[in-house]
């Protein structure tokens, strides 16, 4: 007998269960928030958003955020010494207005930038540079900046 492409009248009787599809995790429960499924792109060369991030990526992000806070603290200490001046004109205005606003804005801008970099960590900039590599570069720059500020602190205390 040839298959005409039409379903057999008894096709529904052959199902093992009434419906094998699961409900959408957003509507079902909140377990998806703690154990997502996508760890990377499905195919090579594909840019994708993922549910689970690499531990090294998360640790790098946290390290940059902590170094940013240390940078704000060291900057305020150096400004208090009177031997240095804030180089960033936008941050200088914030410091002159209110120190707490400076710290809040610096932390918020850093955290927002890091969040965007983590979400796009599998993407490439200009087709070559991975955002993940850029994030590691930001970590390196913060390490150099903290070293520079500590060297400035040692010079300030030697002058006193």
Residue frames as a rotation matrix with the C-alpha (Angstrom) as fourth column:
UNK 1
0.586 0.810 0.000 0.00
0.810 -0.586 0.000 0.00
0.000 0.000 -1.000 0.00
UNK 2
-0.301 -0.692 0.656 1.38
0.672 -0.642 -0.369 3.41
0.676 0.330 0.659 -0.94
UNK 3
-0.296 0.123 -0.947 1.61
0.805 -0.501 -0.317 6.27
-0.514 -0.857 0.049 1.54
UNK 4
0.236 0.498 0.834 -0.56
0.876 -0.481 0.039 9.09
0.421 0.721 -0.550 0.26
UNK 5
-0.703 -0.550 0.451 0.86
0.289 -0.801 -0.525 11.64
0.649 -0.239 0.722 2.70
UNK 6
0.100 0.813 0.574 -2.38
-0.553 -0.434 0.711 11.78
0.827 -0.388 0.406 4.58
UNK 7
-0.683 -0.344 0.645 -2.41
-0.730 0.299 -0.614 10.70
0.018 -0.890 -0.455 8.21
UNK 8
-0.682 0.430 -0.591 -3.95
0.222 0.892 0.394 7.36
0.697 0.138 -0.704 8.91
UNK 9
0.243 0.851 0.466 -7.17
-0.351 -0.370 0.860 7.49
0.904 -0.372 0.209 10.88
UNK 10
0.880 0.065 -0.471 -5.46
0.354 0.571 0.741 5.43
0.317 -0.818 0.479 13.59
UNK 11
0.026 -0.955 0.296 -2.28
0.313 -0.273 -0.910 7.60
0.949 0.116 0.292 13.82
UNK 12
0.036 0.013 0.999 -3.31
-0.740 -0.671 0.035 9.15
0.671 -0.741 -0.014 17.12
UNK 13
0.926 0.366 0.092 -3.63
-0.339 0.701 0.628 5.69
0.166 -0.612 0.773 18.65
UNK 14
0.577 -0.763 -0.293 0.09
0.538 0.624 -0.567 5.00
0.615 0.169 0.770 18.17
UNK 15
0.148 -0.545 0.825 1.34
-0.452 -0.780 -0.434 7.74
0.880 -0.309 -0.362 20.48
UNK 16
-0.391 -0.385 -0.836 3.12
0.539 0.640 -0.547 6.60
0.746 -0.665 -0.043 23.62
UNK 17
-0.556 0.214 -0.803 1.98
0.697 -0.406 -0.591 9.61
-0.452 -0.889 0.077 25.62
UNK 18
0.519 0.854 0.043 -0.49
0.750 -0.431 -0.503 12.39
-0.410 0.293 -0.863 25.09
UNK 19
0.920 -0.274 0.279 2.19
-0.058 -0.800 -0.597 15.09
0.387 0.533 -0.753 24.56
UNK 20
0.463 -0.820 -0.335 5.96
0.874 0.485 0.022 14.67
0.144 -0.303 0.942 24.79
UNK 21
-0.059 -0.493 0.868 6.74
0.318 -0.834 -0.452 18.39
0.946 0.250 0.206 24.64
UNK 22
-0.289 -0.078 -0.954 7.69
0.956 -0.077 -0.283 20.09
-0.052 -0.994 0.097 27.88
UNK 23
0.808 0.589 -0.008 6.38
0.589 -0.808 0.023 23.45
0.007 -0.023 -1.000 28.93
UNK 24
0.336 -0.676 0.656 8.50
0.155 -0.647 -0.746 26.54
0.929 0.352 -0.112 28.56
UNK 25
-0.264 -0.513 -0.817 10.87
0.850 0.276 -0.448 26.92
0.455 -0.813 0.363 31.53
UNK 26
-0.901 -0.042 0.431 9.86
-0.094 -0.952 -0.290 30.54
0.423 -0.302 0.855 32.10
UNK 27
-0.077 0.974 0.213 6.30
-0.763 -0.195 0.617 29.45
0.642 -0.115 0.758 32.63
UNK 28
0.352 0.219 -0.910 7.02
0.142 0.948 0.283 26.16
0.925 -0.229 0.302 34.37
UNK 29
0.832 -0.140 -0.537 9.42
0.546 0.039 0.837 26.94
-0.096 -0.989 0.109 37.21
UNK 30
0.861 -0.508 0.010 12.52
-0.507 -0.861 -0.029 28.90
0.023 0.020 -1.000 38.14
UNK 31
0.610 -0.669 0.424 15.04
0.260 0.675 0.690 26.04
-0.748 -0.311 0.586 38.03
UNK 32
0.638 -0.348 0.687 16.24
0.734 0.008 -0.679 27.31
0.231 0.937 0.261 34.63
UNK 33
0.856 -0.298 0.421 17.75
-0.315 -0.949 -0.031 30.37
0.409 -0.106 -0.906 36.32
UNK 34
0.483 -0.677 0.556 20.21
-0.716 0.061 0.696 28.23
-0.505 -0.734 -0.455 38.24
UNK 35
-0.297 -0.612 0.733 21.01
0.046 0.757 0.651 25.53
-0.954 0.227 -0.197 35.71
UNK 36
0.393 0.394 -0.831 20.69
-0.739 -0.401 -0.541 26.80
-0.546 0.827 0.133 32.17
UNK 37
0.724 -0.005 0.690 21.44
0.243 0.938 -0.248 24.59
-0.646 0.347 0.680 29.22
UNK 38
0.872 -0.364 0.328 23.49
0.291 -0.154 -0.944 26.53
0.394 0.919 -0.028 26.65
UNK 39
0.552 -0.764 -0.334 27.22
0.444 -0.069 0.893 26.57
-0.706 -0.641 0.301 27.42
UNK 40
-0.523 -0.747 -0.411 28.41
-0.047 -0.456 0.889 27.78
-0.851 0.484 0.203 24.04
UNK 41
-0.133 0.447 -0.885 27.53
-0.944 -0.329 -0.025 28.19
-0.302 0.832 0.466 20.38
UNK 42
0.636 0.472 0.611 26.04
-0.283 0.879 -0.384 25.18
-0.718 0.071 0.692 18.62
UNK 43
0.827 -0.354 0.437 28.35
0.559 0.432 -0.707 25.38
0.062 0.829 0.555 15.61
UNK 44
-0.141 -0.955 -0.261 31.93
0.853 -0.251 0.457 26.52
-0.502 -0.159 0.850 15.06
UNK 45
-0.864 -0.316 0.391 32.20
0.478 -0.759 0.443 30.18
0.157 0.570 0.807 14.13
UNK 46
0.051 0.964 0.262 28.72
0.565 -0.245 0.788 30.95
0.824 0.108 -0.557 15.41
UNK 47
-0.865 -0.188 0.464 28.02
-0.224 -0.683 -0.695 33.79
0.448 -0.706 0.549 17.82
UNK 48
-0.017 0.887 -0.461 25.55
0.363 0.435 0.824 32.82
0.931 -0.154 -0.330 20.49
UNK 49
-0.088 0.107 0.990 24.14
-0.867 -0.498 -0.023 33.86
0.490 -0.861 0.136 23.79
UNK 50
-0.463 -0.188 -0.866 24.55
0.107 0.958 -0.265 31.23
0.880 -0.215 -0.424 26.48
UNK 51
0.669 0.737 0.098 22.90
-0.105 -0.037 0.994 30.26
0.736 -0.675 0.052 29.75
UNK 52
0.873 -0.443 -0.203 25.97
0.370 0.334 0.867 29.05
-0.316 -0.832 0.455 31.62
UNK 53
0.767 -0.639 0.058 29.23
-0.492 -0.643 -0.586 30.99
0.412 0.421 -0.808 31.63
UNK 54
0.289 -0.790 -0.541 32.74
0.401 0.613 -0.681 29.66
0.869 -0.020 0.494 32.03
UNK 55
0.730 -0.021 -0.683 34.09
0.680 -0.088 0.728 29.94
-0.076 -0.996 -0.050 35.59
UNK 56
-0.344 -0.934 -0.092 37.23
0.894 -0.356 0.274 31.71
-0.288 0.012 0.957 34.39
UNK 57
-0.428 0.277 0.860 35.09
0.481 -0.736 0.476 34.31
0.765 0.618 0.182 32.65
UNK 58
0.688 0.726 -0.004 33.07
0.338 -0.315 0.887 34.92
0.642 -0.611 -0.462 35.81
UNK 59
0.482 -0.585 -0.652 36.23
0.800 -0.010 0.600 35.11
-0.358 -0.811 0.463 37.95
UNK 60
-0.578 -0.675 0.458 37.85
0.808 -0.552 0.205 37.53
0.115 0.488 0.865 35.49
UNK 61
-0.015 0.679 0.734 34.74
0.336 -0.688 0.643 39.70
0.942 0.256 -0.218 35.61
UNK 62
0.864 0.325 -0.384 34.67
0.443 -0.130 0.887 39.72
0.238 -0.937 -0.257 39.41
UNK 63
0.030 -0.937 -0.349 38.41
0.932 -0.100 0.348 40.51
-0.361 -0.336 0.870 39.53
UNK 64
-0.571 -0.191 0.799 37.91
0.600 -0.761 0.246 43.51
0.561 0.620 0.549 37.20
UNK 65
0.435 0.818 0.377 35.01
0.238 -0.508 0.828 44.74
0.868 -0.270 -0.416 39.32
UNK 66
0.759 -0.218 -0.614 37.07
0.635 0.033 0.772 44.44
-0.148 -0.975 0.163 42.53
UNK 67
-0.344 -0.937 0.057 40.07
0.916 -0.321 0.238 46.15
-0.205 0.134 0.970 40.93
UNK 68
-0.206 0.365 0.908 37.76
0.458 -0.784 0.419 48.95
0.865 0.502 -0.005 39.79
UNK 69
0.850 0.519 -0.086 36.70
0.282 -0.311 0.907 49.48
0.444 -0.796 -0.411 43.41
UNK 70
0.365 -0.815 -0.450 40.33
0.815 0.046 0.577 49.44
-0.449 -0.578 0.681 44.50
UNK 71
-0.453 -0.484 0.749 41.10
0.821 -0.554 0.138 51.96
0.348 0.677 0.648 41.76
UNK 72
0.361 0.667 0.652 38.38
0.257 -0.743 0.618 54.29
0.896 -0.055 -0.440 43.09
UNK 73
0.905 -0.040 -0.423 39.75
0.421 -0.036 0.906 53.96
-0.052 -0.999 -0.015 46.63
UNK 74
-0.030 -0.997 -0.074 43.35
0.912 -0.058 0.405 54.60
-0.408 -0.055 0.911 45.59
UNK 75
-0.256 0.000 0.967 42.28
0.687 -0.703 0.182 57.51
0.680 0.711 0.180 43.39
UNK 76
0.739 0.596 0.314 40.49
0.177 -0.622 0.763 59.16
0.650 -0.508 -0.565 46.31
UNK 77
0.704 -0.549 -0.450 43.52
0.585 0.089 0.806 58.61
-0.403 -0.831 0.383 48.55
UNK 78
-0.317 -0.855 0.411 45.88
0.944 -0.241 0.227 60.12
-0.095 0.460 0.883 45.98
UNK 79
0.031 0.410 0.912 43.57
0.474 -0.809 0.348 63.10
0.880 0.421 -0.219 45.45
UNK 80
0.921 0.326 -0.211 43.46
0.313 -0.299 0.901 63.65
0.231 -0.897 -0.378 49.19
UNK 81
0.223 -0.926 -0.305 47.25
0.885 0.061 0.461 63.85
-0.408 -0.373 0.833 49.28
UNK 82
0.718 0.153 -0.679 47.10
0.004 -0.976 -0.215 66.87
-0.696 0.152 -0.702 46.98
UNK 83
-0.302 -0.940 -0.156 49.94
-0.260 -0.076 0.963 65.72
-0.917 0.332 -0.222 44.70
UNK 84
-0.895 0.043 0.445 47.76
0.413 0.462 0.785 64.39
-0.171 0.886 -0.431 41.88
UNK 85
-0.437 0.793 -0.425 44.69
-0.686 -0.599 -0.413 65.46
-0.582 0.112 0.805 39.96
UNK 86
0.095 0.566 0.819 41.98
0.251 0.782 -0.570 63.30
-0.963 0.260 -0.068 38.35
UNK 87
-0.845 -0.526 -0.098 42.78
0.006 -0.193 0.981 63.00
-0.535 0.828 0.166 34.64
UNK 88
-0.576 0.714 0.398 39.25
0.778 0.331 0.533 62.13
0.249 0.617 -0.746 33.49
UNK 89
-0.919 0.178 0.352 37.27
-0.206 -0.978 -0.042 65.40
0.337 -0.111 0.935 33.25
UNK 90
0.036 0.986 -0.161 33.90
-0.297 0.164 0.941 63.68
0.954 0.014 0.299 33.71
UNK 91
0.288 0.007 -0.957 35.06
0.738 0.635 0.227 61.90
0.610 -0.772 0.178 36.87
UNK 92
-0.790 -0.608 -0.081 36.72
0.541 -0.630 -0.557 65.11
0.288 -0.484 0.827 38.11
UNK 93
-0.512 0.696 0.503 33.34
-0.489 -0.718 0.495 66.89
0.706 0.007 0.708 37.97
UNK 94
0.447 0.712 -0.542 31.74
0.033 0.593 0.805 64.02
0.894 -0.377 0.242 39.91
UNK 95
-0.124 -0.579 -0.806 34.48
0.891 0.292 -0.347 64.04
0.436 -0.761 0.479 42.56
UNK 96
-0.928 -0.232 0.292 34.18
0.129 -0.934 -0.332 67.81
0.350 -0.271 0.897 42.97
UNK 97
-0.180 0.950 0.256 30.42
-0.537 -0.313 0.783 67.50
0.824 0.003 0.566 43.31
UNK 98
0.510 0.357 0.782 30.17
-0.850 0.351 0.393 64.49
-0.134 -0.865 0.483 45.64
UNK 99
-0.563 -0.826 0.019 32.57
-0.822 0.562 0.089 61.61
-0.084 0.034 -0.996 46.33
UNK 100
-0.382 0.480 0.790 29.73
-0.115 0.823 -0.556 59.11
-0.917 -0.303 -0.259 46.85
UNK 101
0.723 0.629 -0.287 28.27
-0.328 -0.054 -0.943 59.95
-0.609 0.776 0.167 43.45
UNK 102
0.087 -0.797 -0.598 31.74
-0.994 -0.026 -0.111 59.43
0.073 0.604 -0.794 41.93
UNK 103
-0.766 -0.402 0.502 32.02
-0.500 0.863 -0.071 55.95
-0.405 -0.305 -0.862 43.47
UNK 104
0.011 0.874 0.486 28.45
-0.023 0.487 -0.873 55.02
-1.000 -0.002 0.025 42.49
UNK 105
0.742 0.263 -0.617 28.79
-0.565 -0.252 -0.786 56.17
-0.362 0.931 -0.038 38.88
UNK 106
-0.216 -0.903 -0.372 32.22
-0.975 0.223 0.025 54.55
0.060 0.368 -0.928 38.47
UNK 107
-0.715 -0.002 0.699 30.93
-0.265 0.926 -0.269 51.25
-0.647 -0.378 -0.662 39.85
UNK 108
0.318 0.931 0.177 27.73
-0.065 0.207 -0.976 51.37
-0.946 0.299 0.126 37.76
UNK 109
0.569 -0.154 -0.808 29.57
-0.809 -0.285 -0.515 52.16
-0.151 0.946 -0.286 34.52
UNK 110
-0.555 -0.830 -0.058 32.12
-0.832 0.551 0.063 49.42
-0.021 0.083 -0.996 35.13
UNK 111
-0.539 0.412 0.734 29.46
-0.103 0.833 -0.544 46.87
-0.836 -0.369 -0.407 36.06
UNK 112
0.573 0.790 -0.219 27.33
-0.291 -0.053 -0.955 47.72
-0.766 0.611 0.200 33.01
UNK 113
0.254 -0.572 -0.780 30.31
-0.964 -0.083 -0.253 47.42
0.079 0.816 -0.573 30.69
UNK 114
-0.765 -0.551 0.332 31.31
-0.602 0.796 -0.067 44.11
-0.227 -0.251 -0.941 32.25
UNK 115
-0.101 0.824 0.558 27.77
-0.120 0.547 -0.829 42.78
-0.988 -0.150 0.044 31.96
UNK 116
0.722 0.343 -0.601 27.69
-0.586 -0.158 -0.795 43.58
-0.368 0.926 0.087 28.25
UNK 117
-0.141 -0.871 -0.470 31.09
-0.969 0.220 -0.116 41.97
0.204 0.439 -0.875 27.76
UNK 118
-0.709 -0.076 0.701 30.06
-0.382 0.878 -0.290 38.79
-0.593 -0.473 -0.651 29.58
UNK 119
0.327 0.914 0.239 26.83
-0.159 0.303 -0.940 38.45
-0.931 0.270 0.244 27.60
UNK 120
0.895 -0.017 -0.445 28.71
-0.444 -0.089 -0.891 38.96
-0.025 0.996 -0.087 24.33
UNK 121
0.255 -0.895 0.366 31.76
-0.591 0.155 0.791 36.91
-0.765 -0.418 -0.490 25.38
UNK 122
0.052 -0.212 0.976 31.50
0.510 0.846 0.157 34.56
-0.859 0.489 0.152 22.38
UNK 123
0.929 0.349 0.124 31.20
0.292 -0.483 -0.825 37.42
-0.228 0.803 -0.551 19.88
UNK 124
-0.123 -0.967 0.224 34.04
0.958 -0.056 0.282 38.86
-0.260 0.249 0.933 17.84
UNK 125
0.539 0.172 -0.824 34.87
0.086 -0.985 -0.149 42.52
-0.838 0.009 -0.546 17.38
UNK 126
0.251 -0.368 -0.895 35.76
-0.878 -0.476 -0.050 43.46
-0.408 0.798 -0.443 13.80
UNK 127
0.808 0.220 -0.547 35.63
-0.489 0.769 -0.413 39.77
0.329 0.601 0.729 12.95
UNK 128
0.074 -0.901 -0.428 38.86
-0.113 0.419 -0.901 38.99
0.991 0.115 -0.071 14.78
UNK 129
-0.807 -0.492 0.327 39.10
-0.309 -0.122 -0.943 39.92
0.504 -0.862 -0.054 18.45
UNK 130
-0.136 0.762 -0.633 36.93
0.613 0.567 0.551 37.89
0.778 -0.314 -0.544 20.80
UNK 131
0.404 0.381 0.832 35.14
-0.377 -0.759 0.531 39.89
0.834 -0.528 -0.163 23.48
UNK 132
0.958 -0.098 -0.268 36.44
0.275 0.576 0.770 37.35
0.079 -0.812 0.579 26.02
UNK 133
0.064 -0.994 0.088 40.01
0.960 0.037 -0.277 38.27
0.272 0.103 0.957 25.02
UNK 134
-0.127 -0.020 0.992 39.13
0.095 -0.995 -0.008 41.94
0.987 0.094 0.128 25.35
UNK 135
0.841 0.484 0.243 37.86
-0.219 -0.107 0.970 41.28
0.495 -0.869 0.016 28.89
UNK 136
0.629 -0.703 -0.332 41.20
0.772 0.518 0.368 39.66
-0.086 -0.488 0.869 29.79
UNK 137
-0.244 -0.705 0.666 42.91
0.724 -0.589 -0.359 42.75
0.646 0.394 0.654 28.36
UNK 138
0.359 0.461 0.812 40.79
-0.237 -0.796 0.557 44.98
0.903 -0.392 -0.176 30.60
UNK 139
0.969 -0.057 -0.241 41.91
0.243 0.412 0.879 42.90
0.049 -0.910 0.412 33.58
UNK 140
0.145 -0.988 0.051 45.54
0.984 0.138 -0.115 43.38
0.106 0.067 0.992 32.55
UNK 141
-0.183 -0.162 0.970 45.05
0.305 -0.947 -0.100 47.14
0.934 0.277 0.223 32.19
UNK 142
0.758 0.506 0.411 43.50
-0.249 -0.358 0.900 47.36
0.603 -0.784 -0.145 35.65
UNK 143
0.742 -0.564 -0.362 46.44
0.662 0.532 0.528 45.45
-0.106 -0.631 0.768 37.12
UNK 144
-0.247 -0.843 0.478 48.85
0.863 -0.416 -0.287 47.90
0.440 0.342 0.830 35.49
UNK 145
0.116 0.385 0.916 46.75
-0.020 -0.921 0.389 50.86
0.993 -0.064 -0.099 36.69
UNK 146
0.970 0.234 -0.070 46.75
0.048 0.099 0.994 49.60
0.240 -0.967 0.085 40.28
UNK 147
0.327 -0.931 -0.165 50.53
0.942 0.307 0.134 49.12
-0.074 -0.199 0.977 40.11
UNK 148
-0.289 -0.385 0.877 50.89
0.553 -0.814 -0.175 52.68
0.782 0.434 0.448 38.81
UNK 149
0.507 0.567 0.649 48.73
-0.211 -0.649 0.731 54.08
0.835 -0.508 -0.209 41.61
UNK 150
0.906 -0.249 -0.343 50.68
0.420 0.420 0.805 52.15
-0.056 -0.873 0.485 44.23
UNK 151
-0.096 -0.969 0.228 53.93
0.973 -0.140 -0.183 53.56
0.210 0.205 0.956 42.77
UNK 152
-0.071 0.152 0.986 52.42
0.123 -0.979 0.160 57.06
0.990 0.133 0.051 43.03
UNK 153
0.906 0.420 0.061 51.53
-0.038 -0.063 0.997 56.37
0.422 -0.906 -0.041 46.66
UNK 154
0.512 -0.780 -0.360 55.11
0.845 0.384 0.372 55.36
-0.152 -0.495 0.856 47.42
UNK 155
-0.359 -0.638 0.681 56.42
0.726 -0.649 -0.225 58.54
0.586 0.414 0.697 45.77
UNK 156
0.339 0.577 0.743 53.93
-0.076 -0.770 0.633 60.67
0.938 -0.271 -0.217 47.72
UNK 157
0.984 0.069 -0.162 55.00
0.146 0.196 0.970 59.15
0.099 -0.978 0.183 51.04
UNK 158
0.144 -0.988 -0.057 58.71
0.990 0.144 0.001 59.50
0.007 -0.057 0.998 50.22
UNK 159
-0.250 -0.198 0.948 58.16
0.420 -0.904 -0.078 63.20
0.872 0.379 0.309 49.55
UNK 160
0.699 0.606 0.380 56.58
-0.085 -0.458 0.885 63.75
0.710 -0.651 -0.269 52.95
